[in-house]
């Protein structure tokens, strides 16, 4: 081979090395660019995932707050209802305790009426007077015992007629009394504390 041919051959090899190196450098640059693009895409995906997770957490927190508020309102309503129920039961129990003797007193009232009718009978016999005195003592003792249990006799004669506690059965025309004033009690009326057991039967002036 001549020197000229050797020179040409060496130059071709050099060119091939340069081209190969250039190709390698270009490949490396492309790879780097691809990696950078991939990293950028990954960062964008991660950022998007973080934002989505944050939004999801915010929604979950808001829902939990809403649930807590609703449960608190339910509890407060139930508590208020329970307190009202408890007060109502306590009031009913107090009322029952205050008027527990009502049925017994209602049964006793006719007996008191009979005793009072007996006391209206007059007699001159000493034995009768002695017996009447004994009945008066029993009557007074019975009324005191019933009074200690809340029984109260309704005031009548000389009082203004009150339809809440009096029952007018006869109309009177008595100049000694004002209009609407009670002139006579025909049957005693009684109250148990503030509750009327039986109104008084009365004669009322017109």
C-alpha positions as CSV (number, residue, x, y, z in Angstrom):
1,X,0.0,0.0,0.0
2,X,1.3,3.4,-0.8
3,X,1.8,6.2,1.6
4,X,-1.1,8.1,0.0
5,X,-3.4,5.2,0.5
6,X,-2.4,4.9,4.1
7,X,-3.0,8.5,4.7
8,X,-6.5,8.3,3.2
9,X,-7.3,5.2,5.3
10,X,-6.1,6.9,8.5
11,X,-8.2,9.9,7.7
12,X,-11.3,7.7,7.2
13,X,-10.8,6.1,10.6
14,X,-10.5,9.5,12.2
15,X,-13.7,10.6,10.6
16,X,-15.4,7.5,11.8
17,X,-14.2,8.0,15.4
18,X,-15.4,11.6,15.3
19,X,-18.8,10.5,13.9
20,X,-19.1,7.8,16.5
21,X,-18.2,10.2,19.3
22,X,-20.6,12.7,18.0
23,X,-23.3,10.1,17.8
24,X,-22.6,9.0,21.4
25,X,-22.6,12.6,22.6
26,X,-25.9,13.2,20.9
27,X,-27.3,10.0,22.4
28,X,-26.2,11.1,25.9
29,X,-27.7,14.5,25.4
30,X,-31.0,12.9,24.2
31,X,-31.0,10.6,27.2
32,X,-30.4,13.4,29.6
33,X,-33.1,15.4,28.0
34,X,-35.5,12.5,28.2
35,X,-34.6,12.0,31.9
36,X,-35.2,15.6,32.7
37,X,-38.6,15.5,30.9
38,X,-39.5,12.3,32.8
39,X,-38.4,13.9,36.1
40,X,-40.5,17.0,35.3
41,X,-43.5,14.8,34.5
42,X,-43.0,12.9,37.7
43,X,-42.8,16.1,39.7
44,X,-46.0,17.4,38.0
45,X,-47.8,14.1,38.8
46,X,-46.6,14.1,42.4
47,X,-47.7,17.7,42.8
48,X,-51.1,16.8,41.3
49,X,-51.5,13.8,43.6
50,X,-50.6,15.9,46.6
51,X,-53.2,18.5,45.7
52,X,-55.8,15.8,45.1
53,X,-55.0,14.2,48.4
54,X,-55.2,17.5,50.2
55,X,-58.6,18.3,48.6
56,X,-59.8,14.8,49.6
57,X,-58.6,15.3,53.2
58,X,-60.3,18.7,53.4
59,X,-63.6,17.2,52.2
60,X,-63.2,14.4,54.7
61,X,-62.5,16.9,57.5
62,X,-65.5,19.1,56.6
63,X,-67.8,16.0,56.5
64,X,-66.5,14.9,59.9
65,X,-67.2,18.4,61.3
66,X,-70.7,18.3,59.8
67,X,-71.3,14.8,61.4
68,X,-70.0,16.1,64.8
69,X,-72.3,19.1,64.6
70,X,-75.3,17.0,63.7
71,X,-74.6,14.5,66.5
72,X,-74.2,17.3,69.0
73,X,-77.6,18.8,67.9
74,X,-79.2,15.4,68.3
75,X,-77.7,15.0,71.7
76,X,-78.9,18.5,72.8
77,X,-82.4,17.8,71.6
78,X,-82.5,14.4,73.4
79,X,-81.1,16.0,76.5
80,X,-83.7,18.7,76.5
81,X,-86.5,16.2,75.9
82,X,-85.2,14.1,78.8
83,X,-85.1,17.0,81.1
84,X,-88.6,18.0,80.2
85,X,-89.8,14.4,80.7
86,X,-88.0,14.3,84.1
87,X,-89.6,17.6,85.2
88,X,-93.0,16.4,84.1
89,X,-92.7,13.2,86.0
90,X,-91.5,15.0,89.1
91,X,-94.4,17.4,88.9
92,X,-96.9,14.5,88.4
93,X,-95.3,12.7,91.4
94,X,-95.6,15.9,93.5
95,X,-99.2,16.3,92.4
96,X,-100.0,12.6,93.2
97,X,-98.3,13.0,96.6
98,X,-100.2,16.2,97.4
99,X,-103.6,14.7,96.4
100,X,-103.1,11.1,97.3
101,X,-105.8,11.3,100.0
102,X,-108.4,12.7,97.6
103,X,-110.3,9.5,97.1
104,X,-110.4,8.7,100.8
105,X,-111.6,12.2,101.6
106,X,-114.3,12.0,99.0
107,X,-115.6,8.8,100.6
108,X,-115.6,10.4,104.1
109,X,-117.5,13.6,103.0
110,X,-121.0,11.9,103.1
111,X,-120.2,10.7,106.7
112,X,-119.4,14.3,107.7
113,X,-122.7,15.4,106.1
114,X,-124.6,12.9,108.2
115,X,-122.9,14.0,111.4
116,X,-123.7,17.6,110.6
117,X,-127.4,16.8,110.0
118,X,-127.5,14.9,113.3
119,X,-126.1,18.0,115.0
120,X,-128.9,20.1,113.6
121,X,-131.5,18.1,115.7
122,X,-132.5,19.8,118.9
123,X,-133.7,18.1,122.1
124,X,-134.3,19.1,125.7
125,X,-133.5,15.8,127.3
126,X,-130.3,15.7,129.3
127,X,-129.3,12.4,127.8
128,X,-129.9,13.8,124.3
129,X,-127.8,16.8,125.1
130,X,-125.0,14.7,126.4
131,X,-125.1,12.5,123.3
132,X,-125.1,15.5,121.1
133,X,-122.1,16.9,122.9
134,X,-120.3,13.7,122.2
135,X,-121.2,13.8,118.5
136,X,-119.9,17.4,118.4
137,X,-116.6,16.3,119.8
138,X,-116.3,13.5,117.3
139,X,-117.2,15.9,114.5
140,X,-114.6,18.4,115.6
141,X,-112.0,15.7,116.0
142,X,-112.7,14.3,112.6
143,X,-112.5,17.7,110.9
144,X,-109.2,18.5,112.6
145,X,-107.7,15.2,111.5
146,X,-108.9,15.8,107.9
147,X,-107.6,19.3,108.0
148,X,-104.1,18.0,108.9
149,X,-104.3,16.0,105.7
150,X,-105.1,19.0,103.6
151,X,-108.9,19.2,103.8
152,X,-110.3,22.7,104.0
153,X,-113.9,23.8,104.4
154,X,-115.1,26.4,101.9
155,X,-116.3,29.7,103.4
156,X,-119.9,30.5,102.4
157,X,-122.2,32.6,104.5
158,X,-121.7,36.3,104.0
159,X,-119.2,35.7,101.2
160,X,-119.7,36.8,97.6
161,X,-120.8,34.0,95.3
162,X,-117.9,32.4,93.5
163,X,-118.9,29.8,90.8
164,X,-115.5,28.2,91.2
165,X,-116.2,27.0,94.7
166,X,-120.0,27.6,95.2
167,X,-123.1,26.0,93.7
168,X,-126.2,28.2,93.8
169,X,-129.3,26.1,94.2
170,X,-131.7,28.7,95.7
171,X,-132.2,32.4,95.1
172,X,-132.9,34.6,98.0
173,X,-134.3,38.1,98.5
174,X,-132.9,39.4,101.7
175,X,-132.4,43.1,102.3
176,X,-129.8,42.4,104.9
177,X,-127.4,41.1,102.2
178,X,-126.0,42.6,99.0
179,X,-126.8,41.3,95.6
180,X,-124.8,38.1,94.8
181,X,-124.0,37.5,98.5
182,X,-124.5,34.1,100.0
183,X,-127.3,34.1,102.6
184,X,-127.2,30.5,103.7
185,X,-125.2,27.3,103.3
186,X,-127.3,24.3,102.4
187,X,-124.4,21.8,102.2
188,X,-120.8,22.2,103.1
189,X,-118.2,22.3,100.4
190,X,-114.5,21.2,100.8
191,X,-111.2,21.7,99.1
192,X,-108.0,19.6,99.2
193,X,-105.3,22.3,99.1
194,X,-106.2,24.2,96.0
195,X,-108.4,21.5,94.4
196,X,-112.2,21.6,95.0
197,X,-113.4,18.3,96.1
198,X,-117.0,19.4,96.3
199,X,-118.5,22.9,95.9
200,X,-120.7,24.3,98.6
201,X,-124.5,24.3,97.9
202,X,-125.7,27.7,98.8
203,X,-128.6,30.2,98.7
204,X,-127.6,33.4,96.9
205,X,-129.2,36.9,97.3
206,X,-130.6,38.2,94.1
